[in-house]
Amino acid sequence: MMGDYHVRFCESLGVKFPLATRLEAKQIEPGAAVAPKTYRFETLWMALNQTNHERYTETNALEQEKLLDKILVGNCLSFFKSLDIFVEA
């Protein structure tokens, strides 16, 4: 995997990546929630591929945050699609 290679390469240069200090496993029923939920990442989220990284570095902080939000939404939709769950707009 390209991402795994990138992490190993960065670590060989002395870059430190945060590790999860605790993991919690829950069995849930995936689907749309009635109210918005707040989440946080316990582990490193590698959001940017080479193309997105270039776009990210060429924009201001507000546009960077919008790009990350868009990528996260796409990741979530791809995850639900893999479970045959589709969200209606």
Number of C-alpha atoms within 10 A of each C-alpha: 5 7 11 10 10 11 15 12 12 13 12 10 9 9 10 10 11 8 9 10 7 7 8 5 5 6 5 6 6 9 11 12 7 6 6 7 6 5 6 5 7 13 13 10 8 9 13 15 11 8 8 15 13 11 14 18 11 11 12 9 11 8 14 17 13 12 19 15 13 11 15 14 12 12 13 11 15 14 12 16 12 10 11 8 14 13 9 5 3
